[in-house]
Amino acid sequence: MAQQEMEILQGTVSAVVYQNYENGYSVLRLSVGGGQNVTVVGTIPLPAVGERLVVTGKWGNHASYGRQFEAEFLERLMPQTGMEILSYLSSRIIKGIGPRMAARIVDAFGEDTLRIMEREPGRLAEVPGISAERAKLIGEEFRLQTGMRQLMEFFALHGLPAELAVRTYKLYGDSATELLYEDPYLLMDDGLDAPFSAVDRFAIELGVAADDPRRVEAGILFELTYNLSAGHSFLPENKLSAAAAQLLSVDEETIRAGMARLREADRLMTDTLTEIPVDYLPELYEAETFCCRALTAASALRFPPPPGLNRMIEQAASESGIAYSAGQKDAIRTAAEQGLLLITGGPGTGKTTILKGILSLFGNMGLKCVLAAPTGRAAKRLTEVTGEDASTIHRLLEAGIDPATGKMVFARDEDNPLKADAVIVDEMSMVDVLLLGSLLRAVPQGKRLILVGDPDQLPPVGPGSPFSDMLRSGVLPAVRLTEIFRQAQQSLIVMNAHRVNQGQQPELRNTQSDFFFMRRQSEQTLLQTVRDLCTTRLPRNMGILPEQIQVLSPTRKGAVGTGNLNLMLQAALNPPTPEKKERQFGDFSFREGDRVMQIRNNYDIMWQKTDGSAVGAGIFNGDVGTVQSIDPGAETMTVVFDDKKADYDFSQLGELGLAYAVTVHKSQGSEYRAVILTAWNGSPYLMSRSVLYTAITRARELLIIVGREETVQAMTENAKKNRRYTGLKLRLQGKCP
């Protein structure tokens, strides 16, 4: 059969049927003259009704949708006639212009409208209803859309996603294409974070040679950056050299030359740990060495005991209605006298009791305390258990984005420290070395620092394992709580958590407590059970509402992974209705009423208190909210996070995911009234003791494991932890030159 020849179609977009903001794929109707409309599909970023296209491609026949033209190459021609321009602007392609305003603008300027918007936007103020300020904003938005679309088309030609083009244009503006020809590997910079394989393919298409210094240096830095996701703060030099050589298919001599250039430019830091040369990204080296210096200095700080210390401790116990154990009294006394204190222990061992006692003591001493935790959920829980205001660490440090670099910065540091006499941070097991470094820079010199956590939970998502390193170093003041108090012993959640942590199998047959196991031998019956528990059984039999239930899975993939669980639970708990608006995104839809989670830190998203009392910026990884409304016309989705609401452009929906089910890793720092954990097959790296322990400790009143006993047994026995290359423990012990 002869190969089908390429054809060229030219016409005006009459309707946009579908567009995917993530990859630029679109389905549209193209008016090609003579009253004929054809369906065109392909990568056509940000199409707008009224714009003229020249499309090169082939005809195809879709099984469900029939004959359609599959676009492979695209040229955009701006609308020319007054009617085309009116249709184009009426499509809301330009923020701030709807159909009525579009009609007034075209009435005023006719076929000259787009030229004026680009070159003389101030003249738009001649149109009734447009102020000089609004005219300026419309002109800026028009130029942004034009430049962004051109970059999208350039990216599409080289197989790069449209979403990356949007981020690149926002960072580099009209200079983006020129800068990328000079160095394609700019796409791997912070804020863009494009995958190396895609950028490398793009660079080779632009003519970059295999041993080009730009490529070699980018490959070395990629290996270090990639391994941050595995928790490594550094890599041994021999491992880095071998990995980079294999990645780039060049010899190690070429890699060593690239390393030397990077060191010369201060883009790579080399040190020696236990007589082994190791390589760091500069920010990781700086963070780790600074943490060592700051923690050592804080641990050396001593305060004279305040007058009447023992009396104040007894007063704190009286206020709480709890008789402190000797160990708890010693911990509270140490907090008063030491500049640094680490507090660690499992569930039911009294960490909260000690925290409340310390806060009471510090209050009686007239000390101002600030409380923080890594996530919004953890901060909210800290507020609930202590009765004191707590915030996320990022919010405490006043995180923001530097507009010049696009990188995260903190307003609080050595030059602008926190205004506090004591800083208390909970859930320290979640804090990576970079965030710890930023926190320590903001702690005022000569003030107290108390760090609380459970190192047996999962390590941080980011690099390092600083809380574990601090404890294992043996050189910092620490209180280890091991006694399970009598009231906590009545909870099978608490007792099973400790059994699992000690490598003992949890009690699964007790049906009279707060911990239940429901044996299921097929994926189908497991899924059906989870659905029934969330929709009817727990709400009807135990009065636990669906929004108080969190389904957890060790994995995202597979039939019992969070991806499929979310689709099933969305259909069961928030089914589509004519009254609910929804927005397709990739393989699923966001729907009004959905539970969603922010999956990456975004310091730019503006929020407003639901009562209108305040505004601010920043929604953080792990924040969970509800989709309040979807506006297809304005292309925005409003999400309410506790007492804040934020508007997302449709182009930002990749930052959200459904949250009816989340991975155990994503649940860290949170506590839920009821947890349902799936126990099925999965990667040995995920089906581990630390994952099971973390999942159990997320439940406050009820935990139900649904699945197979042998999976629970295997997780309990799997005590292997991925080794992390981190030097903080050795540095604290003084074992580095």
N, C-alpha and C positions, 0 to 999 in steps of 0.2 A: 504494500500500500504506500503510495507516494506521500512524502512528508507534507503536511499542510503548510502553505505559505502564510507569512505574516501579512496582516491587513492593517490599514490605518482608518480610524474613524475620527471625525471631527464633529463636535456638537456642543450643546449647552446642557448643563446639569439641570434636569427638571425635578428630580426628587432624590433625596438620600435615604435609602432603605435601611442601611445598617453601616455603622463604623465602629471599629475597635481602636480605642485610644492607645492601647498598649502596643500594638504592632502596625497600625496604620491600615489594616485590611478594611475595605469598604465594598458595599454593594450599592449601586446607584442607577438611576434611569438617566439616559443621555438622549436628548432630542437632537436627531441628526437631519432634520428637515423633512418637508413633505408630510408633516404630522406624524412621523414615525419616531417611536421611543424604543430604545434597546436597553437591555440590562447589561451593565458593565461591572465586572468584579476584579479585584486585585488590590495591590498595595497603593492606595490613593489617599495619602494623609490629609485630614481635615478638608474633605470636599464641602462645597457650599452650593446651594441652589443658585443658579444664575451665572456661574462661572463657565468659561469656555475651555474645553479640553481637546487636545489632539492625542489620541490613544492608539498605540501600536500593540497588536496582539493577535490572538487566534480565536475562532469560534469554538465553543464547546457545548456539550449537552448535559445538563445536570439532571440526575435521576428524579429529583423532586421539583425543581424550579424551571426545567426546560432549557431552551436555547439561551445562551448568554455569551458575552464577549469577554475573554480572559485577558486582561491588560498586562503587558510585560514592560512597556515603556510609556512614559507620560510626559506631555508638555502642556503647561498651563498658559492660557491666553486670558488676560483680564477681560471682564465684560466691557462691551463697547457701547451698545445702544442704551438709551435711557431705561427701557423696560428690563434689559438684562441686568443693569446696575441696580435697579429697584429690587429685583428678585434676589440678587446677591446680598445686598445689605439687609433685606427683610428676613433673611435666613438666620439672623443673629450671629453671623460669623464674626462681627465686631462687637465686643462688649460695649454696652451703653446705647446700642442702636437697635430698636425694634421696628416692626413694620410701619408704624405711624411716623416715627422720626425719620425712617428711611425715605418715606414719601415726601416729607418736607425738605429734606436735603436734596433729593433729585429734582424736585420742583424748582429749587433755587439755582442749581448748578448744571442740571442736565447731564450731557455726555462728558462734561469736564469734572464731574464729581470726584472720581478716583484720583485724578491728578491733583486736585485741590487738597484732598485728604492726605496725600503723601507729601506735597511740597509747600502748601500754604494752609495748614490746618487751622490757623488762627481765623481764617475767613469763615469757618463753620459757625462762628459766633454771630454771623449775619442771619442765621436761621433762627426763627422764634423758638424759644425754649432751650437754646444751647448757650451756656455762659462761656466766657473766655477760658475758664479753667477746664470746663468739660470739653471744649473744642480741643484743647491741648491734649487731654487724656485720650480722646478719640483718635487723634493723629498718631499718638504713641502706640496705641493698640493696633492701628492699621499697619504701621511699619513693622511692628512685632509679628503680626500674623503673616505678612508678606515674606519677611526674612526667615521666619521659622518654617514656613512651607517650603521655601527653596532649599533650606538645609535638610528638611525631611525627605525631599525628593532625591537629594544627593546621597543621603544615608540609605534610602530604599534601593538605589541603584547598586549599592555595595552590600546589601543584605543586612544593614544595621537597623535596629528597631526604631520606630518613630518616637517612642518614649524617650530614648537616649538623645534624639535630636532636640526635643523640647528642653531637656536639662542642659544640653550643650549650648543651645542658643541663649538661654537665660544667663549662662555663665560668661560666654564670650561674645554674644551679640553678632553684629554683621561681620566681625573679623574671624568667625569660627572656621569657615572653609579654608581661608588662607593659613590660619594657624595649624590646622590639621594637615595640610600639605607639607608644612615645615616639620611637624612632629605628630604623626598619627597617634602615638602612644599617650598623648595628652588625655585621651578618652578614659584612661585608667586612673586619672587624678581623683582625689577626694571630691565627692559631690557628683561625680559621673559614674565611677565604679563599673565601667564596662568590662565584660569578661575578656580575659586575655586572648582566648582563641579567636573571638570575633574581631578584636582590634588587630591582632597579628595578621589575619587574613586580609583585612582592609588595608593594612600597611603594605603588604606584599603586592596587592593589586595596584597600589600607588607607586610601586617600584622600589620599595625598601629591600635591600639585599639581606641574605640570611645572617651575615656577620656584621651588618651595619651596627655601629656603636649604640645608636638609639635603641635598636631591637635588643641587643645583648643586655644593656643596662635595664631596659624595661622588663626583660625576662627574669633577671636576678631579683629586682624589686617585687615582681609579681610573686615569685616563690615565697618570699618573706611575708608579703601581704596575704597571700592565699593561706599560709599556715597560721595566721592569726585566728582564722575561723576554727582551727583545731585547738586553739588555746595556747599556742606557742608564743612566747615573748621573743625568742631568738631561734636560730638554727645553728648547730655546729657547722663550722666552715666547710668541712669535707662533705657533709650531707647537702649543704646549699649548693656547692660547686657541682656536685654530681647531678642533682635534681635539675638545675638550670641548664646544664649541658644536654641532658636528655630531652628537656622541654624544647630547646631551640635547635637540636640536632647540630651542635657545634662542639668543638673539642674543649676540654677543660682549660687549656691555655688561654683560649679566647675569653672564657668566663673569668679567669683570674685577672686578665687585663681589664675587663669590664669592672670587676670589683675594685681594682686599684683606682680607676677613674671615679667611681662612686665615692670612695673614701676621700679622694682629693677634693671632691665637690661637697663633702660633708653630707652625702645622701645615704651613707652606709657607715655604721659604727662597729668596730671590732674590739673585743675584749677577750680576756682569758678567764675561764671558770674551771677550777680543778685541773689546771694545766692544759685545757683544751681551748683552742681558738674558736670563738663564737661570733656570729654576726647578727646585729640588730638593725631594724629601722630606727632612725634617730629619735623619733618621738617615744619609742618603746624603751630605748636605752635611757633617755632622759627621765622617763616616768619611773622606771625601776630603781635607778640610782637615787633619784630624789626621794622616793618612798623610803628607801633605806635610811637616808640621812634624817628625814623628818621623824620617822618612827623612833629611831635611836635617840634623837634629841627629846622627844616627848616622853619616852620611857625613863629618861634620866631626871625628869622634872619631879620635884617633891613639894608638898604643901604641908605646913604644920597643921596638926589636927585642930579643928575649931573647938572652942570651949564648949563643954557639955555635949561632946560628940555622942557618947553612949546614950545620954538622955534623949537626944534627937532621933537616934536610931529606934529607941523604944517607942517614941512618939509616932514615928512613921509606921511601926508595926501596929500600934493601937489604932491609928487612923484607917489602916487597911483591914483590921479585924483578923490579922494573921499573926501567929506566933512564929517569928523567924527562927530558922535553924541556926546553929553556930556557923555553918558555912555561909549562909546568906548574910549574917551580920558581918562576917569578915569581908565579904564581897563589897558591901555597902561602905564599910570603913575604908577599904582600899580605894574606892572611887573618890573618897574625900581627900585622900592623902597622896594619890598618884596623878601624874600628868596624863598617863595612858593606862587604860584597862581594857583587856579583851575578856568578854563573857561568852561562854559557849556551853551548849547542852542540848539534849534532845527534847522532844515534847514531854510536858508534865514534870520537868525538872526545876521549874520555878524561875525561868528567865524573866518573865513578865513581872513576877512579884519583886524581884530584885530591881528591875527598871523603875517600877513605881516607888520603891523605897528610896532609890537614888534621887529621883525627881523630888520626892517629899523632903529629903535631907537638903538637897541643893536649894530648894525653895526657902527652907528655914535659915539657910546660910546667906540668903539674899543673892544667889547666883542666877544669872539669866541663862536659860538653857534653850537650845534649838534642837529639834528632833527631825530626822530624815530617814528615808529608806529608798532603795533603788527604783521602785515602781510606784505608780499611783495607787494601785491596790494595796501594796505593802504599807505605804504611808497612811492610807485610810485606816487600815487595821491597827497600825501603831497608835493612831489618834484614838480609836475606839477602846483599846486596852489600857491606855495610860490616862485618857481624859485630857491630854494636852495636844495642841496643834502640831501636826507633822506634815512635812512636804517631801516631794521627791528630791533626790540629791541634785538633779539638774535644775529644778526650780529654786532650790536653796542657793545654788551657785549662780543663779540668774543666767542660764544658758541662752545663747543666741547665735546667729549666723553673721560672720563678718562679710559684709556685702562685697568687699574687695577680693576676697579669696573664696567665698562660698563655704568656708570651713566653720565648724562649731567653735565658739569661744565662750568663756565664762567671765562675767563681770566681776565676780568675787575671786581674788587671788592674793598674793603677798602684799600688793600695793593697796588693795581694797578688801581687807579681811572681813569675815563675818563679825557682826556685833553680838558677841556672846561670851559668856564665861565658861560654858561647857557645851560641847557638841556631841550628840548621841546619835549613832547610826545603827539601825537594825537591818537584818537580812544581809549581813556582810558577805555571805557565801556567794551572792550574786554580783558582787562588785569586782570588776576587772582592774588591772593595774593602772590603766590610763585614767579611769574615773577616780580611783583612789588617789592618784597623784594630784589630780585637780582638786579633790576634797582637801587633801593635806595642805595644799598651797593656801587655801582659804581659812584654815583654822588659825585664829590669832595666836601669836607667840605667847607662851607662858600661861595658856589656858588649858582646860581639861578636855580630853578626847576619850569617849567610851564607844567601843565597837562590839556589836552583839551579833552572833550568828551561829549557824550549825554547819560545820565543815563536812558533815556526812551527807548533806544534800548535794544536788548537782553543782558542779563548778560553774563559774561565770560563762556566759555565752562568748564574751570577749577574751582577750589574751591574759595569760597569767592565772594564778590561783592565790591571790595575796592573803586572804584570811587564813587559808590552810597553811601557807608558808609562814605567816606570823606565828601561828600556834606551834608548828613543827620546829621552828627555830629554837624554841626553849629559852629565849633571851628576853622576852617581853612580858610584862606583868599580865597574868591571865588567871581567870577563875573558871574551872571546869566543873560543871554541875552534872552529877551522875545519879543522885537519889531521885527516884520517882515518888512524888508525894501521894499520900493515901487517896485523896480524891481522884487524882489522875489514874490511879490503879484500877478504878472502876470502869475506865474506858478501854474497850478492846482496840479502838483506834490507836491509842497511846501504847498499849502493851504490845500490839502487833508491830507497830513501827519499831520499837526497841528490839523485838525478836528478829525482825528482818535485818536491822542494822548490825546485829551480832551474828548474822549468818544462820539463824534458826528459822525454821518454817513457821509462818504465821498460823494462828488458830483459825481454821476455815469452817468448822462445823458448829460453832456456837451461834445459835439463832435468837438469843435473848439479849443481845447487846446492840452496839452501834456500828458493828462491822459484820457484813454479810458477804457470803460467796455464793454465786449462782452458776452452777455448772452448765455449760452449753458446749455441744460437740460439733456444731456446724456454724459457719459464718452467718447463714441465713437466720438461724434461731437466735444467735447472739444479737444480731441487728434488731430483730423483732423484739427481743427482751429489752434492749436499751430504749427503743422507741416507746414501748408500753410503760416502762418506768417513768419516762419523762412526761408522757402525755396524760396518763391516767392513774397508774398505780401509786406513785408517790404523792401526787396532788390529792387523790381521793382518799387514800388510806392513812397518810401521815401528815396531810396539810402542808406539804412542801410544794411551793409553786414552781412551775417550770423555770422561771427566771432565777430561782434560788438553787437550781441544780446545774452542776458543771460536769459535762462528759469529758473525760481525759483518755488519751491514747498515747502510747509511747512513740507512735509513728504517724507520719502524714499520709503514707501511701498504703495501697491495698484496700480490700473491702472493709476492714475495720479500722482503717486509718482516718485521720481527721477530715481529709478531703471528702470521702464518701459519707462519713457520718454527718458532716455538715449539710450535705445535700438532702440526706434522709430526714434529718431533724428539722431543717427549714421547711420541707414539704409537710411535715407533721405538725409543727408548732406555728408556722406562719405561712400557710398556703396562699397561693395567688387568689385575689378577688378583683372584681372590676373597680372597687374603690381604692385599691392599693397600687400606687405607681411603682414601677420597678425599672432597673437599668441593667441591661446585659453587660457582663464584663468577662471576657474569656469564656470559660466553660460553665459559668454560673451567672446568676442574676443577684443584684442587691435589690431588696424589696423593703418598702416602708414597714417598720416594725421589726426588722431583722436585728439580731444581736451581732455586733461586729467588733473586731479588735484592730487597733493600730499596730502594724507589724514592723515599723521602723521609726526612729526618732525624727520628728519634723519640728524644727524650732520656729518656722515661719507661719504655720497655720494659726490664724487668729481665732480666738474664742471669746464668748461672752457668757457671763453668768446667766443662768436661766431666769433669775429674778431681775436681770438688767443692772445689777449693782456694780459690776466691774467688767473690764475687758482685759485680755492678755494674749500671749502668744505661746505656742508650743503644745503639741500633743505627742506623747511618748510611747515608745515600743511597749506593748503589753496593756495599754489603756483600753478598756472595754466600754462600749456604748451601744446605743440603740439608734437605728435609722429613723429619724423623726419625719422627714419629708424628702421627696425627690422632685426637682423642678426641671422637666425636659427642656423647656424654653430657655431658661437661664443656664442649663447644663450644670446644675449644682445639686449636691446631696447634703442635707443637714443631719449631723449626728450629735446626739446628746450623750456626753460622758459625765455621769453623776450629776453635778450641778453646773456643768458647762456645756455649751453647744457650739459646734464649729461647722463651717461650710466648706465642702470639698468640691473643687472643679471636677468634672468627669475625667479630666486628664490625670487627676491625683488618686483615682480609685485603686491603683496598684498598691497604695500604701495601706489598704484595708483588707481584711479577710473576714469571712464568717466565723463566729465564735460560739456557736452552739456546742461544738467540740473543739478542744485545743490540745496541743501536745503537752506532755508533762513538763517539758522544758519551758514552754510559754506560761505555764501556771505558776512558776516559781514566784515566791513573794506574795501570792494570793491565798486567801482562805475562803472556803465556800461552805454554806450550810450543809449541802449534800454533794458528794462526788460519786460518779459512776466511772469506774476504770475498766477498760477492755483489756483482757489478757489473752492474746492470740500470738500468732507467729510474728517474727520481726528480726531485724538485724541484731546480732549479739552485742553490738555497740549500744543499742537502744534498750534491749531486753536485759537490763542489769539491776543489781541490787540498789544502786543509788537512785535509779529511776523509780523503782518500786517504793523505796523509802520516801522519796520526795512526794510521790503521788499520794501515799497514805497520809502524810502530814499536811496535805492541803485540805482535808475534811475536818469540819468543826463538829458536826452533830451526827453525820451518817456517811459511811463509806460502803459502797457495793462494788465488788469485783465480779465482772461477768466474763466467763470464758472457761479456760481449762486449768485444772489443778497443776498439771505438769508444766504449764507456762509460768505459773506463780513460783513453783519449785525451782525452775531453771533460773528465773530472775534472781531469786534469793541466793542461789549458789554462785551466780556470776558476779564475783566481787572485783573483776578486772576493771581498771580505770585507765583510760587513755593517758599515757605519759605525756606530761606537758613540760616543754623546755622553758623553765623559769628560774631566774637566778636570785630571787628575793631572799629566800631562806639562807642561801650561802652568803649573801651580802650581809644580812643581819648577823650572822654568826662570825663575820669578819674573815671569811675564808677566800675572799677575792683580793688580788694584789692591789 
